[in-house]
Every structure is written in C-alpha cells, then in structure tokens.
Amino acid sequence: MRRCEHCGTQYGDKVFICPADGHPTVNPQARPGSVFGSASVQAAFNVKVVSPMSAAGSYRIFVQGSDLLFIQIESGSNQVLNALIPLLGPLGGLVNLFGWLFSRHKVNDFNERLQSADPENLLRDSDKNFRLHLAEIRQAVIEPAAASSFSGKEVGRADLTIRQGERWKLAFAARVDMDAVWQLLASGCFSPLRAEVEWNDEKQQYQAKPPVKNIDRKNELH
C-alpha cells in the first residue's frame, strides 16, 4: 500500500500520485532513496509535447501541488533529426557520432542538475520551460498511441484544452509516465476526463476501446 504524503489517503502499490491533491504517494516501508518512497523525493515524470509546435519537445514534469513544471530536455527539432539519422546510412552514423561527442559533457551536466536542482531554479534556465496549473486545463481526453511518430515509440497520448481553447497534444513513451498524468487529470478539479482507451498487453500500448454492440432484444429472447 502507498499513502499520500499530503492528505494521508491510502492507495494501491501502482498509484504514485494522489488524484485528490497531486502530491506524491509514499511507501512507508520503502528503503530511503527509492522512487517516490519518501517525502523528500520530488514527484516527476516524462512527456513529449507534440503540439503546439512552438513548445514541441521532450520534457520532465515536476509536480508541485496543483502546479506542473515543464522542464525541456530535448527540443522537437532534435527529435526529428534523431528520427531521420538512421535513414542517412553511413553519413547518418557519422552525424550521430559527432553529435554525441559534442554534447555528451553538456548532457551529463544537465542530467545531474535535473536530478538535484530545485525545479523552481530549473524553470528559469530557459524560456522553453513553463508552469501549468491544473485549473488552466478546461478539457482532457486520453487517446490511443499514434500509429507512427517522429518522436518514437508511444504507449498513448493526452489531448488537453487549456486556457481560452488552446489545444495541447502530449505523447508518452512509458506507461508509468502516462498513468501518472492520467491520475492527475482524474482528480476532476477542472472538468470530467474522457478516456475511451484500454491497455493492449501484446502491443504494449493503449488502444481505442471496441464499440459496444447493440443487442437485439428479440433475438436474445429466442
């Protein structure tokens, strides 16, 4: 069992974020330092913003109460380039090698800071980072994974309508990240959540639920 560190409500072992208040849940019997196992651990998960294009890229989202802090890890243009590199043959391999050598030190430094720095400080590092309050979300729809995508393998998506009708499309590469966002949206503090999807174990993706068949009552009687 896990318990919300803020309100004390108990949940199952797979609920890492409290649907009621957005705070991380903890396992009282977990070893110190385990994921979401203590109050000192910051609840966070990964997401890819597909649209709008102005914000496209990979982000680490930190949860602070009802605030979501989006910290960009990789821009959308880099994701497209990485998807195209395998199509370039040997040249693509050289591009990938030089890019890796050039950016390795910078990436390592950023990852260390991502793990240890205060998210509020990370927020000020780039104009691509931003804060979103859950109350700004007017509508939320959980959707199946896209059939194909430049951003790579997906398990599912979320379509959000925020503020004055602005549409945001989020994609998830891991089920644990998508389920964490789903739990937050399910809090119902902004509007009812629509989710007509189900998990497919074989494809390891969320897919659309099959339509409910209408039963002919006359045939049923016979």
Contacts in CASP RR format, 6 or more apart in sequence:
PFRMAT RR
TARGET T0000
AUTHOR 0000-0000-0000
METHOD contacts of the structure
MODEL  1
MRRCEHCGTQYGDKVFICPADGHPTVNPQARPGSVFGSASVQAAFNVKVV
SPMSAAGSYRIFVQGSDLLFIQIESGSNQVLNALIPLLGPLGGLVNLFGW
LFSRHKVNDFNERLQSADPENLLRDSDKNFRLHLAEIRQAVIEPAAASSF
SGKEVGRADLTIRQGERWKLAFAARVDMDAVWQLLASGCFSPLRAEVEWN
DEKQQYQAKPPVKNIDRKNELH
1 10 0 8 1.000
1 11 0 8 1.000
1 12 0 8 1.000
1 13 0 8 1.000
1 27 0 8 1.000
2 10 0 8 1.000
2 11 0 8 1.000
2 12 0 8 1.000
2 13 0 8 1.000
2 15 0 8 1.000
2 16 0 8 1.000
2 25 0 8 1.000
2 26 0 8 1.000
2 27 0 8 1.000
2 36 0 8 1.000
3 9 0 8 1.000
3 10 0 8 1.000
3 11 0 8 1.000
3 25 0 8 1.000
3 26 0 8 1.000
3 27 0 8 1.000
3 28 0 8 1.000
4 10 0 8 1.000
4 11 0 8 1.000
4 18 0 8 1.000
4 20 0 8 1.000
4 21 0 8 1.000
4 23 0 8 1.000
4 24 0 8 1.000
4 25 0 8 1.000
4 26 0 8 1.000
5 23 0 8 1.000
5 24 0 8 1.000
5 25 0 8 1.000
5 26 0 8 1.000
5 39 0 8 1.000
6 18 0 8 1.000
6 21 0 8 1.000
6 22 0 8 1.000
6 23 0 8 1.000
6 65 0 8 1.000
7 18 0 8 1.000
7 20 0 8 1.000
7 21 0 8 1.000
7 23 0 8 1.000
9 18 0 8 1.000
9 20 0 8 1.000
11 18 0 8 1.000
11 25 0 8 1.000
13 27 0 8 1.000
14 179 0 8 1.000
15 25 0 8 1.000
15 183 0 8 1.000
16 24 0 8 1.000
16 25 0 8 1.000
16 35 0 8 1.000
16 36 0 8 1.000
16 43 0 8 1.000
16 176 0 8 1.000
16 180 0 8 1.000
16 183 0 8 1.000
17 23 0 8 1.000
17 24 0 8 1.000
17 25 0 8 1.000
17 43 0 8 1.000
17 63 0 8 1.000
17 180 0 8 1.000
17 183 0 8 1.000
17 184 0 8 1.000
18 24 0 8 1.000
18 25 0 8 1.000
18 183 0 8 1.000
19 183 0 8 1.000
19 184 0 8 1.000
19 186 0 8 1.000
19 187 0 8 1.000
20 187 0 8 1.000
21 65 0 8 1.000
21 66 0 8 1.000
21 187 0 8 1.000
22 43 0 8 1.000
22 63 0 8 1.000
22 65 0 8 1.000
22 66 0 8 1.000
22 134 0 8 1.000
22 184 0 8 1.000
22 187 0 8 1.000
23 43 0 8 1.000
23 63 0 8 1.000
23 65 0 8 1.000
24 36 0 8 1.000
24 41 0 8 1.000
24 42 0 8 1.000
24 43 0 8 1.000
24 63 0 8 1.000
25 36 0 8 1.000
26 36 0 8 1.000
26 37 0 8 1.000
26 38 0 8 1.000
26 39 0 8 1.000
26 41 0 8 1.000
27 34 0 8 1.000
27 36 0 8 1.000
27 37 0 8 1.000
30 37 0 8 1.000
30 38 0 8 1.000
32 38 0 8 1.000
33 40 0 8 1.000
33 41 0 8 1.000
35 41 0 8 1.000
36 43 0 8 1.000
42 62 0 8 1.000
42 63 0 8 1.000
42 119 0 8 1.000
43 62 0 8 1.000
43 63 0 8 1.000
43 180 0 8 1.000
44 60 0 8 1.000
44 61 0 8 1.000
44 62 0 8 1.000
44 63 0 8 1.000
45 60 0 8 1.000
45 61 0 8 1.000
45 176 0 8 1.000
45 177 0 8 1.000
45 180 0 8 1.000
45 181 0 8 1.000
46 58 0 8 1.000
46 59 0 8 1.000
46 60 0 8 1.000
46 61 0 8 1.000
46 73 0 8 1.000
46 172 0 8 1.000
46 173 0 8 1.000
46 174 0 8 1.000
46 177 0 8 1.000
47 58 0 8 1.000
47 59 0 8 1.000
47 61 0 8 1.000
47 70 0 8 1.000
47 170 0 8 1.000
47 171 0 8 1.000
47 172 0 8 1.000
47 177 0 8 1.000
47 181 0 8 1.000
48 57 0 8 1.000
48 58 0 8 1.000
48 59 0 8 1.000
48 79 0 8 1.000
48 151 0 8 1.000
48 170 0 8 1.000
48 171 0 8 1.000
48 172 0 8 1.000
48 173 0 8 1.000
49 55 0 8 1.000
49 56 0 8 1.000
49 57 0 8 1.000
49 58 0 8 1.000
49 59 0 8 1.000
49 70 0 8 1.000
49 168 0 8 1.000
49 169 0 8 1.000
49 170 0 8 1.000
49 171 0 8 1.000
50 56 0 8 1.000
50 149 0 8 1.000
50 151 0 8 1.000
50 157 0 8 1.000
50 169 0 8 1.000
50 170 0 8 1.000
50 171 0 8 1.000
51 167 0 8 1.000
51 168 0 8 1.000
51 169 0 8 1.000
52 166 0 8 1.000
52 167 0 8 1.000
52 168 0 8 1.000
55 128 0 8 1.000
55 130 0 8 1.000
55 168 0 8 1.000
56 75 0 8 1.000
56 76 0 8 1.000
56 77 0 8 1.000
56 79 0 8 1.000
57 72 0 8 1.000
57 73 0 8 1.000
57 74 0 8 1.000
57 75 0 8 1.000
57 76 0 8 1.000
57 78 0 8 1.000
57 79 0 8 1.000
57 151 0 8 1.000
58 72 0 8 1.000
58 73 0 8 1.000
58 74 0 8 1.000
58 76 0 8 1.000
58 79 0 8 1.000
58 151 0 8 1.000
59 70 0 8 1.000
59 71 0 8 1.000
59 72 0 8 1.000
59 73 0 8 1.000
60 70 0 8 1.000
60 71 0 8 1.000
60 73 0 8 1.000
60 114 0 8 1.000
61 68 0 8 1.000
61 69 0 8 1.000
61 70 0 8 1.000
61 71 0 8 1.000
61 181 0 8 1.000
62 68 0 8 1.000
62 69 0 8 1.000
62 71 0 8 1.000
62 119 0 8 1.000
62 122 0 8 1.000
63 69 0 8 1.000
63 184 0 8 1.000
64 119 0 8 1.000
66 133 0 8 1.000
66 134 0 8 1.000
66 135 0 8 1.000
66 189 0 8 1.000
67 131 0 8 1.000
67 132 0 8 1.000
67 133 0 8 1.000
67 134 0 8 1.000
68 131 0 8 1.000
68 132 0 8 1.000
68 133 0 8 1.000
68 134 0 8 1.000
68 184 0 8 1.000
69 119 0 8 1.000
69 120 0 8 1.000
69 122 0 8 1.000
69 123 0 8 1.000
69 129 0 8 1.000
69 130 0 8 1.000
69 131 0 8 1.000
70 129 0 8 1.000
70 130 0 8 1.000
70 131 0 8 1.000
70 132 0 8 1.000
71 114 0 8 1.000
71 119 0 8 1.000
71 122 0 8 1.000
71 123 0 8 1.000
71 125 0 8 1.000
71 129 0 8 1.000
72 126 0 8 1.000
72 128 0 8 1.000
72 129 0 8 1.000
73 110 0 8 1.000
73 114 0 8 1.000
75 128 0 8 1.000
76 151 0 8 1.000
79 150 0 8 1.000
79 151 0 8 1.000
79 152 0 8 1.000
80 150 0 8 1.000
83 150 0 8 1.000
83 151 0 8 1.000
83 152 0 8 1.000
85 92 0 8 1.000
85 93 0 8 1.000
85 95 0 8 1.000
85 96 0 8 1.000
86 92 0 8 1.000
88 95 0 8 1.000
113 122 0 8 1.000
114 122 0 8 1.000
122 129 0 8 1.000
123 129 0 8 1.000
123 130 0 8 1.000
123 131 0 8 1.000
132 162 0 8 1.000
134 184 0 8 1.000
134 187 0 8 1.000
134 189 0 8 1.000
134 190 0 8 1.000
135 189 0 8 1.000
135 190 0 8 1.000
136 162 0 8 1.000
136 163 0 8 1.000
136 190 0 8 1.000
137 160 0 8 1.000
137 161 0 8 1.000
137 162 0 8 1.000
137 185 0 8 1.000
137 190 0 8 1.000
137 191 0 8 1.000
138 161 0 8 1.000
138 162 0 8 1.000
138 163 0 8 1.000
138 165 0 8 1.000
138 190 0 8 1.000
138 191 0 8 1.000
139 160 0 8 1.000
139 161 0 8 1.000
139 191 0 8 1.000
139 194 0 8 1.000
140 158 0 8 1.000
140 159 0 8 1.000
140 160 0 8 1.000
140 161 0 8 1.000
140 185 0 8 1.000
140 190 0 8 1.000
140 191 0 8 1.000
140 193 0 8 1.000
140 194 0 8 1.000
141 158 0 8 1.000
141 159 0 8 1.000
141 160 0 8 1.000
141 193 0 8 1.000
141 194 0 8 1.000
141 195 0 8 1.000
142 156 0 8 1.000
142 157 0 8 1.000
142 158 0 8 1.000
142 182 0 8 1.000
142 185 0 8 1.000
142 193 0 8 1.000
142 194 0 8 1.000
142 195 0 8 1.000
142 196 0 8 1.000
142 197 0 8 1.000
142 206 0 8 1.000
143 156 0 8 1.000
143 157 0 8 1.000
143 158 0 8 1.000
143 159 0 8 1.000
143 197 0 8 1.000
143 206 0 8 1.000
144 156 0 8 1.000
144 157 0 8 1.000
144 197 0 8 1.000
144 205 0 8 1.000
144 206 0 8 1.000
144 207 0 8 1.000
144 208 0 8 1.000
145 154 0 8 1.000
145 155 0 8 1.000
145 156 0 8 1.000
145 157 0 8 1.000
145 171 0 8 1.000
145 205 0 8 1.000
145 206 0 8 1.000
145 207 0 8 1.000
146 154 0 8 1.000
146 156 0 8 1.000
146 157 0 8 1.000
146 171 0 8 1.000
149 171 0 8 1.000
151 171 0 8 1.000
151 173 0 8 1.000
152 173 0 8 1.000
153 173 0 8 1.000
154 171 0 8 1.000
154 172 0 8 1.000
154 173 0 8 1.000
154 205 0 8 1.000
155 172 0 8 1.000
155 173 0 8 1.000
155 174 0 8 1.000
155 175 0 8 1.000
155 178 0 8 1.000
155 204 0 8 1.000
155 205 0 8 1.000
155 206 0 8 1.000
156 171 0 8 1.000
156 172 0 8 1.000
156 178 0 8 1.000
156 197 0 8 1.000
156 205 0 8 1.000
156 206 0 8 1.000
157 169 0 8 1.000
157 170 0 8 1.000
157 171 0 8 1.000
157 172 0 8 1.000
158 169 0 8 1.000
158 170 0 8 1.000
158 172 0 8 1.000
158 178 0 8 1.000
158 181 0 8 1.000
158 182 0 8 1.000
158 185 0 8 1.000
159 167 0 8 1.000
159 168 0 8 1.000
159 169 0 8 1.000
159 170 0 8 1.000
160 167 0 8 1.000
160 168 0 8 1.000
160 169 0 8 1.000
160 170 0 8 1.000
161 167 0 8 1.000
161 168 0 8 1.000
162 168 0 8 1.000
170 181 0 8 1.000
172 178 0 8 1.000
172 181 0 8 1.000
175 199 0 8 1.000
175 204 0 8 1.000
178 206 0 8 1.000
182 193 0 8 1.000
182 195 0 8 1.000
185 193 0 8 1.000
186 193 0 8 1.000
196 208 0 8 1.000
196 209 0 8 1.000
197 206 0 8 1.000
197 207 0 8 1.000
197 208 0 8 1.000
197 209 0 8 1.000
198 206 0 8 1.000
198 207 0 8 1.000
198 209 0 8 1.000
199 205 0 8 1.000
199 206 0 8 1.000
199 207 0 8 1.000
200 206 0 8 1.000
200 207 0 8 1.000
END
